[in-house]
Amino acid sequence: MAAFPFEIAATEGQARTGVLRTPRGDIETPAFMPVGTAGAVKALTMDQVRATGAQVILGNTVHLMLRPGAERVARLGGLHRFSGWPGPILTDSGGFQVMSLSKLMKIGEEAAVFASPIDGARQVLSPERSIEIQADQLGSDIVMQLDECVAWPADEARAAEAMRLSARWGARGKAVFGTRDTQALFGIQQGSTFEALRRESSERLIETGYDGYAIGGLAVGEGHAAMCGVLDYAAGLLPADRPRYLMGVGKPIDLVESVARGVDVFDCVLPTRAGRHGQAWTWQGPINLKTARFAEDESPLDATIDCPASRAYSKAYLHHLVKSGEMLAAVLLSWHNLAFYQTLTAAMRAAIREGRFEVFRRGFHAGLRPADEGADPS
């Protein structure tokens, strides 16, 4: 019996809409989680994040264990109280962050050992410790198993090694997590771009048994087409009656195409990262507010979105803020971008319920410019 009921309300093809019921509130799917890596969604208050329609946010185990320290967060009442976010919180176990510290880390059977990017101190993160931090100290609602992520491209032997270690770590984490009524544990499918490995990973996850299932190891450089190629089979390998979470994705087009392949939940830093670099996401694609063509453009970013940043400020004013280096530019553009992502997922939910998702999908593609303005912010 899974910790949180997941009720699928409607389907169209592989696309589906439903609700994951948690003690801190329902999560309607498809859902996009703003990333609050260190307990904060960059440039925004939690009230602003909630106002976009966000239902759940993401925090990160590694960043919070390093600063301010998981024990300190626990003493201060847990991550919900500490950050001021009353709704559900999912915490990433830290596997991806450990990979990103690859020059400073060593993976062994027992744990990942790495040097803190803050002070160089030796850190040890085991599957058991990751669960303890997330579930008992941070108090997250949805806990992720610790996994080993591999950089792309990876050969099949290396991908298999990491996938099998992740499966063993997952089973160890599940043993520590046990059965809880107020928290859920998600397992993570791995296997890079190799279908046989993804299939084996899924079988191992199902044998262990989780409250939900994530698809990991994508959005690491393989590109949109390769990602979709994996999702053509990967989502369907996971239990249909539990939520499917695609980690670290992505652009609006990635969300639409992933929903078409049966994915329910997403997270990505892109909306706020883009906002800090002068980029706004729209139905036509991203626009770069740094460019001179917006200097006297009096139109708002999107008057149809229920967000002050989207409808109350002109592109000319936003261009001025960006060019002047005003921190308000990052606030307003990040706020708009998150509101756009929430508007997009709400539109997909409505389209699936009304049996017109394929019409919506075609219309979304038709509205995009042939080429996006501006490169992805780095």
N, C-alpha and C positions, 0 to 999 in steps of 0.2 A: 504494500500500500504506500504510494508516494506521499511525501509530506504535504505538498500543496496540490489541491485539485486543479486539473487543467481541463477546461471544457472547450471543445471545438464547436463553434457556433455555425460555421459555414465553410464550404470548400468550393473551389473552382479549379479543375485540373489538380495540380500539386499545391497550388496556393491555398492558404487557409487562414481564417481569423478565429480567434477564441479569447479566452481569459485565463490567466494564471492567478489563482486566489491565494494571497499571502496574508498573514496576520496584520501586516501594516498597510494593506491596500491591494486592490486588484490591479493586475497588469494586463491591459488589453493588447492582443497581438494581431498583426505585426507591431513590434515595439522597438523604438530606438532609445538606447541608454546614453545620456551624456556622460562623458568621462570626467570623473573627479579624482584623478590619480592620487593626489596627496590629501584628499579630503576636501577639495575645492574644485569646482568647475571654473577653469581659468577665466578671469575678467568679469565673472557674474556672481551675484548673490544667489543664495538658494531660493529666495522669493522670485527672482527673475527666472531661474531655471524652472520652477514650478509653473510660472505663468506661461511658459512656452507650451505646456501640455505634457511635459516629461512626467513619467509615472515611476521611474526607477533610475537610480544612478549607479555608477561603477566607481569603486575605490580599488587601490592596489596594495597588496600585502607587502611587497618589498619596499616600496617608498615609505609606507607608514611604519614598518618595523624599524627603518633606519632613522626616520624623523617624523614625528616626535618620539617614536617608540611605541610598540604595541601595548606595553605595560602601562605607559602613561595614559594612552587613550582609554584603556580599561579603567584606570583610576578616575578618569574624568567622565565616566558614565557610558563609554562605548562610542562608536563612530556616529551614530545617529544624533546623540545629544551633543557631542563634541563639534560636529559640523553644522548642526541646525537643520538637517534633512529628516523629516518625519516619516517619509515613505520608505518603500523597500530599497535596500542596498545590496548589490552584488559585488563581491570582491574577487578580483583576479588573483590567482594563487602566486604569481610571480615568475612563472616559467618563462614567459616571453622576455621579462626584464632581465632575468639571469642570462638568457641568450644574448641580449643586447650588450651585456658586459663581458662578451666572449674572450676578450684579451686578458680579463682579470678573474676568470672562473675556471673551475674544474668540476666535471660531473662524475659522480661515482654511484655505485649501487645504493649506498646508504643515503646520500644527500648531495646537494649542490653546494659547493664551497666557492665563495667569491669575495672580492675586495670591495668594500663600500666606496662608491664614487664620491661620498662626502668627505671621509677622512682616511680612507685606505684600510680601515680595520677589517680583520678577517670575519666573515659572516658565514654561518652554516644554516642552510634551509633544507630540512628534510620533509617528506610527505606529512609526517605526523606534526611537525612544528608549524607547517603551513596551515593545517586544519586548526590547530590550537590558536594561532594568531587570528584567523578569520572568524571562527565560530565562537571562541570563548573570550577573546580580548577585544577585537573590533566589534563583535556582535552582529556580523552581517547576516542578512536574511538568506541569501543564496551564496553558498560556499563553492569554490572551484577546487577540484583536485590539483595537486602539483603535477606538472607534466614537463617533459623535455621538448623544447622547440628546436628545430634545426633550421639553419639559414637555407635560402633557396639560391641556386639549384642544389639539390642533394641527390646523391646516387641512391639506388634502391637499398643497398646494404646499410648505409648510414641511416636512412629513413626508417628502416626496419628495426635497427638497434634502438633508436630513440622511441619509436612507437611501443616496443615491447617493454622498455624501461618505464615509460609512462603508464602502461597497463599495470605493471607491478606496483608502481608508486600509488596508482589510483586505488588498488585493492588495500594497500596499507593505510591510506587515508580514510577509506570507508570503514575499516576496522576501528579506527580511533573515533571517527564521527558517530558511528553507531546509528541509532534510530532516534530522530528528534521530531517533535510535532511542530515546532515553531521555526525551524530552519531546514533548508533543503541543500542537498549536495549534488553537484553536476559533475559528470565525467566528461572527458575530452577525447574526441576521436582524432587520431593522428595518422600519418602515412604519406605526407607530402602529396605528390600528384600520381601516386601508384594505387590503382584500384584494388589490387589484391591486398595491399597493406591496409587500406581503409576498411576493407571488408573484415580482415582479421581483427583490426582494432575494435570495430563495432561489436563483433562477437564476444570479445573479451570484456568490453564495457557492459554488455547486456548480461553476461554471466555474473559480473560483480553486482550489478543492479544499482541504478542511480535515480534520483528524483527528476533529473533532466539531463540533456546531452548537448555538448558543444562540439562544433566543428573547428578544430584548431589547425595551425600550420598553413593557413592561407593568408592572403594580403601581406606576403613577405617578399614580394618582388616578382611573382609569377605572371602578373598582368590579369586584366579582366577576362579575356577569352579563356585562358587556362583555368582561372578560378571557376568560371561557369562550367567548364568541362568537368571539373571535379564534382561540382555540386549537382551535375546531371545524375550522378549516382549516389553521392555521399550522404545527402540528407535522407534519401529513401532507405539507407541501411540502418537508420536509427529508429527506435520505436515510434510509431505514429501517434500514440496516445500521450506522449510526453513532449514538453517544449524543446525546440531545436534552436540553438544559439550559435550564430556565426561570429566568431571572435575577430575584433579589429577591423570590421568592414562597415562602411567605406564611403564611396561616392554615392550620390543618389541613384545613379544607374545601376550600381552594384546592389543596392537595396531592392530595387524593383525586380531585377533579374533573379536575385536570391529568393525573394518571396515567391516568384513564379516556380521555383524549384523546391518549395516546401520549408523554407526557413522562417522562424517566428520572431527571433530577437537578434538585435545588433548592438554593437558599440563602436565608436571610433572617435579619435581626437580631431578629425578633420574639420568639423564645423567651427570649433573655437580656434584651432590653429590657423585656419584660413582667415578668420576674423582678425587675428592679430597681425596678419600680413596684408590687410587691405582687400581681401577677397570676399565677395558675397555670392551665395548660391541662389540661383533662380530656376524657374521652370525651363528656361532656355539654356541653362548651364551656368558656370561661374563667370562673374564679371570682376574685373580688376579696377577698383576705385582709385588707383593711383594714376590711371591714364587721363590725359588732358581732355578727352572727349566728354568727361563728366563734369568739367569745371563750371558749366552753366546749365546743367541738366536739373530742372526743378522737379522732376518726377520722383516719387518715393521708390524704394526698392520693390515693394509689393503691397499695394493698398488693400488687397484681399486677405492678407494674413493678419490675424488678431494679435498684433504685437506692436507696441509703440515704435520700436526700432525699425520695423518694416514699413510703416505707413506714415509716420509723423515727421520724418526727416528727409530732406531732398538729397539726391545723389550729389548735387553740387556741394552741399554742406558736408556730407560724408567725405567727399573728395578733399575738401579743405582740411578736415580733421586729420585724414591720413597723411596728406602732404605736410601738415604742420607738426606731425609727430605727437598729436594729442592722444592721451590714453583713452579718452572717450571714444575714439574711433574703434579701438579694439573691443570696448564694451558693447557699443551699438551693433557692430558687425557680427560679433559672436552671438549676441542676443538674437539678432535676425536669423542667423544661420541655424541656430538650434530651433527656432520657431518654424523655419522652413522644413527642417527634417521632421519635426512633429506633425506639421501639416501634411507632409508627404505620407507618413505612415498612417495617419488618420484617413487620408483619401484612399489608401490601399485597403484599409479595413472596410470602409464603406463600399468600395467597388466589389470586394469579395462577397460581402453580405448580399449585395444586390445582383450578383451574377454577371457583372460586367468588368471583371478584372482584365480580361484580355483586351477589351476595348480601351480601358485605361492604360494598359501597358503600351499598346500601339500609339495612343495619343501622346504618351510621355516621350517616346522615341521621336515621334514626328515633330514635337516642339523643340527638340534640342538643336542648337546650332551645329553645322557640319564639323566645326572644330571649336573646342573650348577656348575662351579667352584666358590667356595667362596659364602658366605651368602650375602644377600643384606646389603649394608653399612647402618649403623645407625647414 
